[in-house]
């Protein structure tokens, strides 16, 4: 658990728990927490349940908890190839420049990959009591997918470009 606290509002107080790489065990039967299928481990999970229920396990058992999952997609294309090549031989300045240029072009496209959204489908459909699952990635394109009339979209992708000003988080907020 990275952070835990209580959100106080005039209408209802809520327990909030933010977890990093929390595992949701696979093959769990109702009403247990976890995944219907295989063990899944989103990068980040935000869990919310009523304050009067002190334990998350009890909130799971009584179905009064909601999970929101995020998977960050900030990585260098062909990272292992770059590492192994640089270990085995020195890159020329021109080769290094070409690799950096290629990576910059990919980032400029500002899109998420279909496989990333499919993973979010898996989280939303397989992990019990999930309200939403979202890809976080560097780029410009935003996507929200609503299945019904949800408070939050069930699936989505949010572009959040790392900067010191946090100017890309308004959509996520």
Short mmCIF file of the C-alpha atoms (twelve columns), coordinates in Angstrom:
data_MODEL
# 
_entry.id   MODEL 
# 
loop_
_atom_site.group_PDB 
_atom_site.id 
_atom_site.type_symbol 
_atom_site.label_atom_id 
_atom_site.label_alt_id 
_atom_site.label_comp_id 
_atom_site.label_asym_id 
_atom_site.label_seq_id 
_atom_site.Cartn_x 
_atom_site.Cartn_y 
_atom_site.Cartn_z 
_atom_site.pdbx_PDB_model_num 
ATOM 1   C CA . UNK A 1   0.000   0.000   0.000   1 
ATOM 2   C CA . UNK A 2   1.499   3.292   -1.087  1 
ATOM 3   C CA . UNK A 3   -1.052  5.570   0.588   1 
ATOM 4   C CA . UNK A 4   -4.178  5.190   2.675   1 
ATOM 5   C CA . UNK A 5   -6.592  7.709   4.153   1 
ATOM 6   C CA . UNK A 6   -10.161 8.922   4.533   1 
ATOM 7   C CA . UNK A 7   -11.909 11.330  2.180   1 
ATOM 8   C CA . UNK A 8   -14.385 13.389  4.196   1 
ATOM 9   C CA . UNK A 9   -17.395 14.920  2.475   1 
ATOM 10  C CA . UNK A 10  -20.736 16.269  3.726   1 
ATOM 11  C CA . UNK A 11  -22.623 13.289  2.292   1 
ATOM 12  C CA . UNK A 12  -20.336 10.324  2.988   1 
ATOM 13  C CA . UNK A 13  -16.816 9.594   4.216   1 
ATOM 14  C CA . UNK A 14  -14.801 7.144   2.149   1 
ATOM 15  C CA . UNK A 15  -11.690 5.065   2.777   1 
ATOM 16  C CA . UNK A 16  -9.193  5.542   -0.045  1 
ATOM 17  C CA . UNK A 17  -6.270  3.187   -0.598  1 
ATOM 18  C CA . UNK A 18  -3.675  3.640   -3.341  1 
ATOM 19  C CA . UNK A 19  -1.597  0.539   -4.090  1 
ATOM 20  C CA . UNK A 20  1.392   -0.099  -6.312  1 
ATOM 21  C CA . UNK A 21  1.625   -3.472  -8.125  1 
ATOM 22  C CA . UNK A 22  -1.115  -5.051  -6.023  1 
ATOM 23  C CA . UNK A 23  -1.749  -8.668  -7.019  1 
ATOM 24  C CA . UNK A 24  -5.317  -9.840  -7.535  1 
ATOM 25  C CA . UNK A 25  -5.130  -13.627 -7.148  1 
ATOM 26  C CA . UNK A 26  -6.610  -15.771 -9.883  1 
ATOM 27  C CA . UNK A 27  -9.334  -18.400 -9.755  1 
ATOM 28  C CA . UNK A 28  -11.060 -16.846 -6.750  1 
ATOM 29  C CA . UNK A 29  -14.706 -17.742 -6.168  1 
ATOM 30  C CA . UNK A 30  -17.452 -15.312 -5.203  1 
ATOM 31  C CA . UNK A 31  -17.516 -13.377 -2.855  1 
ATOM 32  C CA . UNK A 32  -13.715 -13.411 -2.441  1 
ATOM 33  C CA . UNK A 33  -11.590 -10.608 -3.831  1 
ATOM 34  C CA . UNK A 34  -9.316  -11.188 -6.778  1 
ATOM 35  C CA . UNK A 35  -9.652  -12.276 -10.374 1 
ATOM 36  C CA . UNK A 36  -12.108 -14.714 -11.904 1 
ATOM 37  C CA . UNK A 37  -9.386  -16.083 -14.161 1 
ATOM 38  C CA . UNK A 38  -5.650  -15.632 -13.636 1 
ATOM 39  C CA . UNK A 39  -3.613  -13.508 -11.247 1 
ATOM 40  C CA . UNK A 40  -3.442  -9.917  -12.499 1 
ATOM 41  C CA . UNK A 41  -1.239  -7.096  -11.245 1 
ATOM 42  C CA . UNK A 42  -2.020  -3.560  -12.434 1 
ATOM 43  C CA . UNK A 43  0.663   -0.918  -11.948 1 
ATOM 44  C CA . UNK A 44  -1.565  1.190   -9.693  1 
ATOM 45  C CA . UNK A 45  -4.904  0.530   -7.990  1 
ATOM 46  C CA . UNK A 46  -7.132  3.041   -6.256  1 
ATOM 47  C CA . UNK A 47  -9.633  1.299   -3.925  1 
ATOM 48  C CA . UNK A 48  -12.613 3.145   -2.410  1 
ATOM 49  C CA . UNK A 49  -15.133 1.966   0.208   1 
ATOM 50  C CA . UNK A 50  -17.322 3.447   3.010   1 
ATOM 51  C CA . UNK A 51  -15.466 4.696   6.105   1 
ATOM 52  C CA . UNK A 52  -17.685 2.736   8.488   1 
ATOM 53  C CA . UNK A 53  -16.150 -0.488  7.113   1 
ATOM 54  C CA . UNK A 54  -12.654 -0.461  8.547   1 
ATOM 55  C CA . UNK A 55  -11.129 -3.384  6.634   1 
ATOM 56  C CA . UNK A 56  -10.868 -3.662  2.841   1 
ATOM 57  C CA . UNK A 57  -11.482 -7.437  3.106   1 
ATOM 58  C CA . UNK A 58  -14.852 -6.797  4.730   1 
ATOM 59  C CA . UNK A 59  -15.713 -4.249  2.023   1 
ATOM 60  C CA . UNK A 60  -14.815 -6.887  -0.598  1 
ATOM 61  C CA . UNK A 61  -16.964 -9.539  1.083   1 
ATOM 62  C CA . UNK A 62  -19.966 -7.189  1.303   1 
ATOM 63  C CA . UNK A 63  -19.359 -5.827  -2.218  1 
ATOM 64  C CA . UNK A 64  -18.997 -2.225  -1.018  1 
ATOM 65  C CA . UNK A 65  -15.600 -1.543  -2.571  1 
ATOM 66  C CA . UNK A 66  -14.634 -0.247  -5.998  1 
ATOM 67  C CA . UNK A 67  -11.239 -0.595  -7.641  1 
ATOM 68  C CA . UNK A 68  -9.865  1.732   -10.310 1 
ATOM 69  C CA . UNK A 69  -6.754  0.459   -12.100 1 
ATOM 70  C CA . UNK A 70  -4.021  2.326   -13.980 1 
ATOM 71  C CA . UNK A 71  -1.221  0.918   -16.120 1 
ATOM 72  C CA . UNK A 72  1.627   3.236   -17.025 1 
ATOM 73  C CA . UNK A 73  3.163   2.845   -20.480 1 
ATOM 74  C CA . UNK A 74  6.324   4.898   -20.170 1 
ATOM 75  C CA . UNK A 75  9.078   2.824   -21.670 1 
ATOM 76  C CA . UNK A 76  11.816  2.920   -24.239 1 
ATOM 77  C CA . UNK A 77  11.128  0.900   -27.365 1 
ATOM 78  C CA . UNK A 78  13.566  -2.028  -27.700 1 
ATOM 79  C CA . UNK A 79  15.142  -1.239  -24.322 1 
ATOM 80  C CA . UNK A 80  16.814  -4.631  -23.966 1 
ATOM 81  C CA . UNK A 81  18.172  -4.451  -27.510 1 
ATOM 82  C CA . UNK A 82  19.652  -1.041  -26.768 1 
ATOM 83  C CA . UNK A 83  21.241  -2.275  -23.543 1 
ATOM 84  C CA . UNK A 84  22.686  -5.438  -25.059 1 
ATOM 85  C CA . UNK A 85  24.016  -3.561  -28.087 1 
ATOM 86  C CA . UNK A 86  25.639  -0.911  -25.932 1 
ATOM 87  C CA . UNK A 87  27.242  -3.614  -23.754 1 
ATOM 88  C CA . UNK A 88  28.636  -5.529  -26.698 1 
ATOM 89  C CA . UNK A 89  29.774  -2.645  -28.835 1 
ATOM 90  C CA . UNK A 90  30.050  1.093   -28.675 1 
ATOM 91  C CA . UNK A 91  27.442  2.953   -30.684 1 
ATOM 92  C CA . UNK A 92  28.672  5.573   -33.053 1 
ATOM 93  C CA . UNK A 93  27.352  9.064   -32.487 1 
ATOM 94  C CA . UNK A 94  25.284  8.703   -35.650 1 
ATOM 95  C CA . UNK A 95  23.742  5.334   -34.527 1 
ATOM 96  C CA . UNK A 96  22.920  6.789   -31.130 1 
ATOM 97  C CA . UNK A 97  21.306  9.833   -32.750 1 
ATOM 98  C CA . UNK A 98  19.199  7.588   -35.044 1 
ATOM 99  C CA . UNK A 99  17.960  5.517   -32.091 1 
ATOM 100 C CA . UNK A 100 16.978  8.630   -30.162 1 
ATOM 101 C CA . UNK A 101 15.323  10.138  -33.250 1 
ATOM 102 C CA . UNK A 102 13.306  6.948   -33.856 1 
ATOM 103 C CA . UNK A 103 12.098  6.929   -30.239 1 
ATOM 104 C CA . UNK A 104 11.146  10.623  -30.438 1 
ATOM 105 C CA . UNK A 105 9.058   9.958   -33.565 1 
ATOM 106 C CA . UNK A 106 7.132   7.240   -31.741 1 
ATOM 107 C CA . UNK A 107 6.415   9.583   -28.827 1 
ATOM 108 C CA . UNK A 108 5.312   12.373  -31.209 1 
ATOM 109 C CA . UNK A 109 2.584   10.104  -32.590 1 
ATOM 110 C CA . UNK A 110 1.004   10.366  -29.160 1 
ATOM 111 C CA . UNK A 111 -1.117  7.259   -29.344 1 
ATOM 112 C CA . UNK A 112 -1.738  4.298   -27.098 1 
ATOM 113 C CA . UNK A 113 -1.597  0.760   -28.452 1 
ATOM 114 C CA . UNK A 114 -4.604  -1.522  -28.902 1 
ATOM 115 C CA . UNK A 115 -2.886  -4.156  -26.768 1 
ATOM 116 C CA . UNK A 116 -2.800  -1.632  -23.907 1 
ATOM 117 C CA . UNK A 117 -6.586  -1.170  -24.099 1 
ATOM 118 C CA . UNK A 118 -7.096  -4.939  -24.307 1 
ATOM 119 C CA . UNK A 119 -5.158  -5.286  -21.059 1 
ATOM 120 C CA . UNK A 120 -7.498  -2.721  -19.474 1 
ATOM 121 C CA . UNK A 121 -10.452 -4.839  -20.650 1 
ATOM 122 C CA . UNK A 122 -8.886  -7.792  -18.859 1 
ATOM 123 C CA . UNK A 123 -8.508  -5.800  -15.637 1 
ATOM 124 C CA . UNK A 124 -12.050 -4.425  -15.810 1 
ATOM 125 C CA . UNK A 125 -13.684 -7.731  -16.677 1 
ATOM 126 C CA . UNK A 126 -11.594 -10.149 -14.605 1 
ATOM 127 C CA . UNK A 127 -10.901 -8.309  -11.338 1 
ATOM 128 C CA . UNK A 128 -13.983 -8.275  -9.159  1 
ATOM 129 C CA . UNK A 129 -15.519 -4.931  -8.204  1 
ATOM 130 C CA . UNK A 130 -13.548 -2.914  -10.771 1 
ATOM 131 C CA . UNK A 131 -15.122 0.385   -11.784 1 
ATOM 132 C CA . UNK A 132 -12.530 1.433   -14.337 1 
ATOM 133 C CA . UNK A 133 -9.185  0.609   -15.916 1 
ATOM 134 C CA . UNK A 134 -6.989  3.167   -17.691 1 
ATOM 135 C CA . UNK A 135 -3.753  3.385   -19.633 1 
ATOM 136 C CA . UNK A 136 -1.439  6.277   -18.701 1 
ATOM 137 C CA . UNK A 137 1.013   7.124   -21.476 1 
ATOM 138 C CA . UNK A 138 3.041   9.958   -22.990 1 
ATOM 139 C CA . UNK A 139 1.212   11.462  -25.946 1 
ATOM 140 C CA . UNK A 140 -1.684  13.648  -27.001 1 
ATOM 141 C CA . UNK A 141 -4.658  11.378  -27.713 1 
ATOM 142 C CA . UNK A 142 -7.330  10.783  -25.064 1 
ATOM 143 C CA . UNK A 143 -9.907  7.984   -25.124 1 
ATOM 144 C CA . UNK A 144 -12.846 7.317   -22.820 1 
ATOM 145 C CA . UNK A 145 -15.104 4.304   -23.259 1 
ATOM 146 C CA . UNK A 146 -18.390 4.225   -21.375 1 
ATOM 147 C CA . UNK A 147 -20.336 0.960   -21.251 1 
ATOM 148 C CA . UNK A 148 -23.396 2.354   -19.465 1 
ATOM 149 C CA . UNK A 149 -24.151 5.601   -17.629 1 
ATOM 150 C CA . UNK A 150 -21.175 5.308   -15.294 1 
ATOM 151 C CA . UNK A 151 -19.885 8.093   -13.083 1 
ATOM 152 C CA . UNK A 152 -16.440 7.379   -14.510 1 
ATOM 153 C CA . UNK A 153 -15.743 5.847   -17.921 1 
ATOM 154 C CA . UNK A 154 -15.153 2.106   -17.617 1 
ATOM 155 C CA . UNK A 155 -12.099 2.051   -19.877 1 
ATOM 156 C CA . UNK A 156 -9.775  4.660   -21.187 1 
ATOM 157 C CA . UNK A 157 -6.404  6.071   -22.018 1 
ATOM 158 C CA . UNK A 158 -5.024  9.312   -20.622 1 
ATOM 159 C CA . UNK A 159 -2.028  11.091  -22.039 1 
ATOM 160 C CA . UNK A 160 0.137   12.404  -19.241 1 
ATOM 161 C CA . UNK A 161 3.447   13.848  -20.310 1 
ATOM 162 C CA . UNK A 162 5.991   14.124  -17.514 1 
ATOM 163 C CA . UNK A 163 6.692   17.778  -16.751 1 
ATOM 164 C CA . UNK A 164 7.381   19.816  -13.652 1 
ATOM 165 C CA . UNK A 165 4.083   21.694  -14.063 1 
ATOM 166 C CA . UNK A 166 1.654   18.695  -13.979 1 
ATOM 167 C CA . UNK A 167 -0.299  20.391  -16.755 1 
ATOM 168 C CA . UNK A 168 -1.582  17.129  -18.314 1 
ATOM 169 C CA . UNK A 169 -3.446  15.783  -15.304 1 
ATOM 170 C CA . UNK A 170 -6.692  17.772  -15.673 1 
ATOM 171 C CA . UNK A 171 -8.355  15.043  -17.785 1 
ATOM 172 C CA . UNK A 172 -7.352  12.383  -15.284 1 
ATOM 173 C CA . UNK A 173 -8.640  14.487  -12.379 1 
# 
